[in-house]
């Protein structure tokens, strides 16, 4: 079988572009920019200050202060696991809030549904966001994940989940994807 020969790069401009592309591939890039993420999340919650932000090639984590723990109205929290899964199945953002349950409890409960994809997506993002969290930020996420009555929201764009913690007036956003 004949070998295919690659043409040598002869143009300085082509060589520079190829080198920059290779560097970007090797170094990696941030998944999200803070300003773009803020704009996306502001459609759902009333953000004020950024408390924490880190984005890398495989994850993004952010903690924002809120002026209100109420949602903007673009998404309304469902009150049952089945309703939240049905909303998720429609392809848009899906939210759930159950007074006696934490986001962690709700995600676990959704795994037991016939199509527990909402819960699987949340747990996958949570499992892969670790590289983007400092110890302090991780502690905040853990508190929010275990706070009863916090709102759990799955967002298809930007793909990730957000927890609205009414006890602290903060929103926690996490997205994590394996390589």
N, C-alpha and C positions, 0 to 999 in steps of 0.2 A: 504494500500500500504506500503510495507516495506521500511524503511529508509536506505539509503546508508551511511555507516560509512566511514569516511576518516581515512586512516591509520596515526598514529602519526608519527611525524618526529623524528627519533631516531638517525640519523647520525649527528654529529657536523658539518660536511661539508655541508650536505643538509640544515641544519638549517641556517648556515651562508649565503649560496646562496639565500635561501628564504628571509632572512632578508634584504640582499642587494637589491634584486629585489623589495621588498616592499618599501624600502627607495627610490629607483630610481623612482618608480611609484608615490609615494606621493610627492616627491620633484619636479619631472618633469625633463625635459632635454632640452638642447638647440636644436633647429631645425637644425641649421647649424653651422659650424666652419668657422671662417674667412678665413683661408688658403684654405679650400676646395671651398668656395664660390668664392674667388678671382680666383682660377684656372678655375672654371666653367665659370665665366663671362669674363675672359681673352680670351675666344674663340670668343667673339663678339666685345669687345672694348679694347682699349689700356690703361690699368690701370697703375697708378703710385702709389701714396700714398693713404692710407685709411684715410678718414677724420672722419668717424663715423661708428661704427658697434655695433649692439646689436642683440642677438638672444635668444629667449625664446621658451618655448614649443609651443606657439600658433602663433609666428611671428618671422620674421627676417627683420631688416632694415639696410641698409648700404649706405654710401655715399663715393664714390671714386673719386679722382682726375684723370684726363685723360691727356695723352700726346697729344692726338688728338681727335677731336670730330667725326672723321670718324669711321665707323664700319670696322671690320677686313675683311669682305667679306663672312663670314659664313652665315650671314643673310643680305638681302638687304631690305631697307624700300620700302613698296608699297606706291603708291601715291593716292590710293582711299580706301574708307572704305570697299567696296565690295572685292577688291583684297586682302586686309589684312585679311578679314574674310575667304576668300578662302584659303589663305596660312595657317592660323590657323587651318582650317578644315583638312589639310594634316597631322597634328600632330606634326610638328616640331616648331621651333621658328618662330614667326611672328612679323613683324615690320611695322610701318606706320609713315610717315612724310608728313605733309601738311603745306606748308609755312605759310598760314594764320590762321591755327588752332593749339590750344594747345593740349597736351595729354588728358586733361580733356574733351575738346570739341570732340576729336576723339572718346574717350571711350563712351561718351554720344551718339554720332552719330551712333556708332556700335550697341548700344542697340536697335535702331529702325530698324535694318536690320532683315530679316526673321529669320536668325540664328545668333543673336547678341552675341554669346557665348564669343568671344574675349573681348568685352566690359564688359560683366557680370563678367568675371574672373578678369579683372583689377579692377573693382569697388569693388568686394568682397575682394580682397587682400588689397586694399587701406583702406577699412572700418575696417579691422581686424588687421592692423599693428600698431595701435595707442599705444599699450602697449610697443612697442619697440622704441618709439620716444621720445626724449627730446623735450622741447619747441624749441630749436635752430634747431634741426634736422627736426622737423615738419615744421618750417618756410621754410627751404630749399626745402623740398618736395613740399610744397604749391607753391612756386615760380616756381619750375620745372614743376609742373602739369599745370600751367597756362601760361607757356611761349610758344607763337606761334613759330612754326618751330622746337620745340624739337621733338626728335624721341621717340616713344613709342614702346617698345618691350615686347612681351609675351614670356616667356621661360617655356617650359614644364618640363625641368630638369636642374637646380632646379626650381620647380614650383613657379613662381612669375613674377613680371613685373619689367622692368627697363626703366628709362627715361634717355636719353642722352641729356643733356642740353648744346647745343653748345655755348650759351652765357657765360657760366661759366666754360666750360671744365670739367664737372662733370657728373658722372653717379649715379643715385639714384636707389637702388634696394629695393623692398618691397615684402614680402610674409606674408600673414596672413590667419589663418584658425581658425574658431570657434572650441571650444571643442566639 
